[in-house]
Amino acid sequence: MRREVDMKHWSQYWQGSNALSSFAEGDAGQGYDGEVRAFWHFHLKDLDDDAVVVDVGTGNGALAVLAAEFAEQNKKNWTIHGVDAADINPTEYLRAPAPIKKLLGKVTFHGNTDMAKLPFDDNSIDCVLSQFALEYADKKAAVKEIMRVLKPGGKLVIMAHHASSSLVKDSETGIRIFDYALNQTPLFMQADLLVRIGHEIMKHGSYNAWKASQHGQATEKTTMFLMNMLRERFAKDEERVWLDDIITRVANIVAPVKSVEMAEKAMEALAYHYDLLQSHLQRVKDQVNAALTEKEVKALIKASGKASKQNDHSEFMFEDEAFAWAIEIVKSSDS
């Protein structure tokens, strides 16, 4: 799904997030809805009853599940595949409602698979779909490979990150805040020191002894100072959403510590969440780097070469703003 980069942070996300799609929480993580769903239904409705459909950069299968649901509702006998360069197998690890689990079971997933090296025969696929995915890959190589596997008359439909979208602009804000809080302040290091001091004092004394100690009070004040400094630095509403994710994690880990055992668990939790946030930072950086300008969209389309007979691109609008690029490339019937 991604460029030639370390896929560890994506594999970690897919295996641990319990979300079908990336950068999604709660109900949003259970698949696409609204105008995005309608977009994909429009492009799926004309496929043959026995079509073979491939979702490239599938993640945990949000788009593949949407296709499986559409096929079921419209009595289509589609064969559906989901391909991703990350280590995925959502049918095994995803905790999802029974209807989604059923739909996942109708998809054949191919993890650790580069979309520039698809495991399909020439001229064997009716439709290739990509939702916020192909732009992460080596685009020229991926499009060339997709043209190889598409049947004559088959189509590639892409919804790609738009470099000027509010989604990408918000991610740029997140990068700035995450990078500063995680990599330019000692917040996690200081919180860890606070808990370690508590751990040592409570091994021979009590919780109250830790709180009354000079070292305990000093490290607690320094931790609070760092949190307050970050709140003052990133005080805008659009910044606080990102910052609160970091500060809330630290506070919720440190606050309950009242015993040696709890201190040990807190030290493990701080290390775990620090790594988790660093992975999140890397994914958001990948997203921003993958976002396309119109010039890059045209270059992506050009990569299909003489194999395409028809192509089109437009801005996908949401609430009167450019949300994504919508791209369609149809393979020539005589390719």
C-alpha positions as CSV (number, residue, x, y, z in Angstrom):
1,M,0.0,0.0,0.0
2,R,2.8,2.4,0.7
3,R,6.0,3.7,-0.9
4,E,9.3,2.0,-0.3
5,V,9.2,2.7,3.4
6,D,9.2,0.7,6.6
7,M,5.7,-0.8,6.9
8,K,6.0,-1.6,10.6
9,H,3.9,1.4,11.7
10,W,1.1,0.5,9.3
11,S,1.1,-3.1,10.3
12,Q,0.9,-2.1,13.9
13,Y,-2.0,0.2,13.1
14,W,-4.0,-2.3,11.2
15,Q,-3.5,-5.1,13.7
16,G,-4.1,-2.9,16.8
17,S,-6.6,-0.2,15.8
18,N,-9.7,-2.4,15.3
19,A,-10.7,0.0,12.5
20,L,-11.5,-0.9,8.9
21,S,-10.1,2.3,7.5
22,S,-7.1,4.5,8.4
23,F,-7.2,7.6,10.6
24,A,-10.7,6.7,11.8
25,E,-12.1,6.3,15.3
26,G,-15.4,5.0,16.6
27,D,-18.2,4.5,14.1
28,A,-16.1,6.1,11.3
29,G,-13.7,3.2,11.7
30,Q,-16.4,0.7,10.6
31,G,-16.4,1.8,7.0
32,Y,-17.2,4.5,4.5
33,D,-20.6,6.3,4.6
34,G,-22.4,9.2,3.1
35,E,-21.0,10.8,-0.1
36,V,-17.9,8.6,-0.1
37,R,-20.1,5.5,0.0
38,A,-22.3,6.9,-2.8
39,F,-19.2,7.6,-5.0
40,W,-18.2,4.0,-4.8
41,H,-21.7,2.6,-5.4
42,F,-21.8,4.7,-8.6
43,H,-18.6,3.1,-9.8
44,L,-19.6,-0.4,-8.8
45,K,-23.1,-0.5,-10.2
46,D,-22.2,-1.2,-13.9
47,L,-19.8,-4.2,-13.2
48,D,-20.8,-7.6,-14.5
49,D,-22.6,-10.1,-12.2
50,D,-19.4,-12.3,-12.0
51,A,-16.8,-9.5,-11.9
52,V,-13.5,-9.8,-10.2
53,V,-12.8,-6.8,-8.0
54,V,-9.5,-5.8,-6.3
55,D,-9.1,-3.2,-3.5
56,V,-5.4,-2.1,-3.5
57,G,-4.1,-0.7,-0.2
58,T,-7.0,-2.3,1.5
59,G,-5.8,-2.0,5.1
60,N,-8.4,-3.8,7.2
61,G,-10.8,-4.0,4.2
62,A,-13.1,-1.0,4.4
63,L,-13.5,-0.6,0.6
64,A,-13.5,-4.4,0.0
65,V,-16.3,-4.8,2.6
66,L,-18.2,-2.0,0.9
67,A,-17.9,-3.9,-2.4
68,A,-18.9,-7.2,-0.8
69,E,-22.0,-5.6,0.8
70,F,-22.9,-4.0,-2.5
71,A,-22.6,-7.4,-4.3
72,E,-24.7,-9.1,-1.6
73,Q,-27.5,-6.4,-1.8
74,N,-27.5,-6.5,-5.6
75,K,-27.2,-10.3,-6.0
76,K,-23.8,-10.1,-7.7
77,N,-21.5,-13.1,-7.7
78,W,-18.3,-11.1,-7.4
79,T,-14.8,-12.4,-6.4
80,I,-13.2,-9.7,-4.2
81,H,-9.6,-9.4,-3.2
82,G,-7.9,-7.0,-0.8
83,V,-4.2,-6.2,-1.3
84,D,-1.8,-4.4,1.1
85,A,1.9,-4.0,1.6
86,A,1.4,-4.1,5.4
87,D,1.1,-7.3,7.4
88,I,-2.7,-7.7,7.4
89,N,-5.2,-10.4,7.9
90,P,-8.4,-8.7,9.3
91,T,-10.5,-11.9,9.2
92,E,-8.3,-13.2,12.1
93,Y,-7.7,-10.2,14.4
94,L,-10.4,-7.6,13.7
95,R,-13.1,-7.4,16.4
96,A,-16.1,-6.3,14.4
97,P,-19.9,-6.7,14.5
98,A,-21.1,-10.0,13.0
99,P,-22.4,-8.4,9.7
100,I,-18.9,-6.9,9.0
101,K,-17.2,-10.2,10.0
102,K,-19.4,-12.0,7.5
103,L,-18.5,-9.6,4.7
104,L,-14.8,-9.8,5.6
105,G,-15.1,-13.5,5.1
106,K,-16.1,-12.9,1.5
107,V,-12.8,-11.1,0.7
108,T,-9.5,-12.8,0.0
109,F,-6.8,-10.8,1.6
110,H,-3.2,-10.6,0.4
111,G,-0.9,-9.0,3.1
112,N,2.7,-8.2,2.6
113,T,2.0,-7.6,-1.1
114,D,3.3,-4.7,-3.1
115,M,0.7,-3.3,-5.4
116,A,3.4,-3.0,-8.1
117,K,3.6,-6.9,-7.9
118,L,0.0,-8.1,-7.9
119,P,-0.6,-11.8,-7.6
120,F,-3.1,-11.9,-10.5
121,D,-2.8,-13.0,-14.1
122,D,-2.8,-10.7,-17.1
123,N,-6.2,-9.4,-18.2
124,S,-8.0,-11.1,-15.2
125,I,-9.5,-8.3,-13.2
126,D,-12.6,-6.3,-14.0
127,C,-12.1,-3.4,-11.6
128,V,-9.4,-2.1,-9.3
129,L,-10.4,0.2,-6.4
130,S,-8.2,2.5,-4.3
131,Q,-9.3,4.7,-1.4
132,F,-6.5,6.8,0.0
133,A,-3.9,4.2,-0.9
134,L,-2.4,4.1,-4.4
135,E,-0.8,7.5,-3.9
136,Y,1.3,6.0,-1.1
137,A,2.9,3.6,-3.5
138,D,5.4,3.9,-6.4
139,K,2.6,5.4,-8.5
140,K,4.1,4.8,-11.9
141,A,4.9,1.2,-11.2
142,A,1.6,0.5,-9.5
143,V,-0.5,2.0,-12.3
144,K,1.5,0.0,-14.9
145,E,0.9,-3.2,-12.9
146,I,-2.8,-2.5,-12.5
147,M,-3.0,-2.0,-16.3
148,R,-1.4,-5.4,-16.7
149,V,-4.0,-7.2,-14.6
150,L,-7.1,-5.4,-15.8
151,K,-9.2,-6.9,-18.5
152,P,-9.6,-4.9,-21.7
153,G,-12.4,-2.5,-20.8
154,G,-11.7,-2.9,-17.1
155,K,-11.3,0.2,-14.9
156,L,-9.2,1.6,-12.2
157,V,-11.0,4.0,-9.8
158,I,-9.1,6.0,-7.3
159,M,-10.0,8.4,-4.5
160,A,-6.7,10.0,-3.5
161,H,-5.6,12.6,-0.9
162,H,-5.8,16.2,-2.2
163,A,-2.8,18.3,-1.2
164,S,-5.1,21.3,-0.5
165,S,-7.8,19.5,1.4
166,S,-8.6,20.4,5.0
167,L,-7.8,16.8,6.0
168,V,-4.2,17.2,4.8
169,K,-3.9,20.7,6.3
170,D,-5.1,19.3,9.7
171,S,-2.6,16.5,9.4
172,E,0.2,19.1,8.9
173,T,-0.9,20.7,12.2
174,G,-0.8,17.3,13.8
175,I,2.7,16.6,12.6
176,R,3.9,19.9,14.0
177,I,2.4,19.2,17.4
178,F,3.3,15.6,17.7
179,D,6.9,16.2,16.5
180,Y,7.4,19.0,19.1
181,A,5.7,17.2,22.0
182,L,7.3,13.8,21.4
183,N,10.7,14.7,20.0
184,Q,11.6,18.2,21.3
185,T,10.3,18.1,24.9
186,P,11.1,15.5,27.6
187,L,7.4,15.0,28.5
188,F,7.4,11.2,28.4
189,M,10.9,11.0,29.8
190,Q,9.9,13.2,32.7
191,A,6.7,11.3,33.4
192,D,8.7,8.1,33.4
193,L,11.2,9.5,35.8
194,L,8.3,10.6,38.1
195,V,6.9,7.1,38.1
196,R,10.3,5.4,38.6
197,I,11.0,7.6,41.7
198,G,7.6,6.6,43.0
199,H,8.4,3.0,42.4
200,E,11.7,3.1,44.3
201,I,10.3,5.1,47.3
202,M,7.1,2.9,47.5
203,K,9.3,-0.3,47.6
204,H,10.5,0.8,51.1
205,G,7.9,3.4,52.1
206,S,4.4,4.5,51.1
207,Y,2.5,6.4,48.5
208,N,2.4,9.4,50.9
209,A,6.1,9.2,51.3
210,W,6.6,9.4,47.6
211,K,4.3,12.4,47.3
212,A,6.0,14.2,50.2
213,S,9.5,13.5,49.0
214,Q,11.6,16.3,47.5
215,H,12.4,14.2,44.3
216,G,8.7,13.2,43.9
217,Q,7.5,16.8,44.2
218,A,10.2,18.2,41.9
219,T,9.5,15.6,39.1
220,E,5.7,16.1,39.4
221,K,6.1,19.9,39.1
222,T,8.3,19.5,36.1
223,T,5.9,17.1,34.4
224,M,3.0,19.6,35.1
225,F,5.1,22.5,33.8
226,L,5.8,20.7,30.5
227,M,2.0,20.0,30.1
228,N,1.1,23.6,30.8
229,M,3.8,24.8,28.5
230,L,2.5,22.7,25.7
231,R,-1.1,23.9,26.3
232,E,0.1,27.5,26.1
233,R,2.1,26.9,22.9
234,F,-0.7,25.0,21.2
235,A,-3.8,26.9,22.4
236,K,-5.9,27.0,19.1
237,D,-8.9,24.7,18.9
238,E,-7.5,22.8,15.9
239,E,-4.2,22.3,17.8
240,R,-5.7,21.2,21.1
241,V,-7.4,18.2,19.5
242,W,-4.0,16.8,18.7
243,L,-2.3,17.9,21.9
244,D,-5.0,16.6,24.2
245,D,-4.4,13.1,22.7
246,I,-0.8,13.2,24.1
247,I,-1.4,14.9,27.4
248,T,-4.5,12.8,28.3
249,R,-2.6,9.6,27.7
250,V,0.3,10.7,30.0
251,A,-2.1,12.0,32.7
252,N,-4.3,8.9,32.7
253,I,-1.2,6.6,33.0
254,V,0.5,8.5,35.9
255,A,-2.5,9.7,38.0
256,P,-3.7,6.3,39.2
257,V,-0.2,5.1,40.4
258,K,-0.4,4.4,44.2
259,S,1.6,1.2,44.5
260,V,4.7,-0.5,43.3
261,E,2.7,-2.8,41.1
262,M,0.8,0.2,39.5
263,A,4.1,2.0,39.0
264,E,5.5,-1.0,37.1
265,K,2.4,-1.1,34.9
266,A,2.7,2.7,34.3
267,M,6.3,2.5,33.2
268,E,5.3,-0.2,30.6
269,A,2.3,1.8,29.5
270,L,4.3,5.0,29.0
271,A,6.8,3.2,26.8
272,Y,4.0,1.5,24.8
273,H,2.0,4.8,24.2
274,Y,5.2,6.7,23.3
275,D,5.9,4.1,20.6
276,L,2.3,4.2,19.5
277,L,2.2,7.9,19.1
278,Q,5.5,7.9,17.2
279,S,3.9,5.4,14.8
280,H,0.9,7.6,14.5
281,L,3.2,10.5,13.7
282,Q,4.9,8.5,11.0
283,R,1.6,7.5,9.4
284,V,0.4,11.1,9.3
285,K,3.7,12.1,7.7
286,D,3.1,9.4,5.1
287,Q,-0.3,10.8,4.5
288,V,0.9,14.3,3.9
289,N,3.7,13.2,1.7
290,A,1.3,11.1,-0.4
291,A,-1.2,13.9,-1.0
292,L,-1.4,14.9,-4.7
293,T,-1.4,18.1,-6.5
294,E,-3.3,18.3,-9.8
295,K,0.0,18.1,-11.7
296,E,0.8,14.8,-9.9
297,V,-2.7,13.5,-10.6
298,K,-2.1,14.1,-14.3
299,A,1.3,12.3,-14.1
300,L,-0.4,9.4,-12.4
301,I,-2.9,9.1,-15.2
302,K,-0.1,9.5,-17.8
303,A,1.6,6.4,-16.2
304,S,-1.2,4.2,-17.7
305,G,0.3,5.0,-21.1
306,K,-1.3,3.6,-24.2
307,A,-3.1,0.9,-22.2
308,S,-5.8,3.4,-21.3
309,K,-8.5,4.5,-23.7
310,Q,-10.3,6.8,-21.4
311,N,-9.4,8.7,-18.2
312,D,-10.8,11.4,-16.1
313,H,-10.1,13.3,-12.9
314,S,-12.0,15.8,-10.8
315,E,-12.1,17.2,-7.3
316,F,-14.3,15.3,-4.9
317,M,-16.1,18.0,-2.9
318,F,-17.3,17.7,0.7
319,E,-19.1,20.6,2.4
320,D,-18.0,22.9,-0.4
321,E,-14.3,22.0,0.0
322,A,-12.0,19.8,-2.0
323,F,-11.8,16.6,0.0
324,A,-10.0,14.3,-2.4
325,W,-9.1,13.6,-6.1
326,A,-11.5,11.3,-7.9
327,I,-9.7,9.5,-10.8
328,E,-10.9,6.9,-13.3
329,I,-8.7,5.1,-15.9
330,V,-10.3,2.6,-18.3
331,K,-8.1,0.1,-20.1
332,S,-8.3,0.0,-23.8
333,S,-10.3,-2.8,-25.3
334,D,-7.5,-3.7,-27.7
335,S,-4.7,-3.8,-25.0
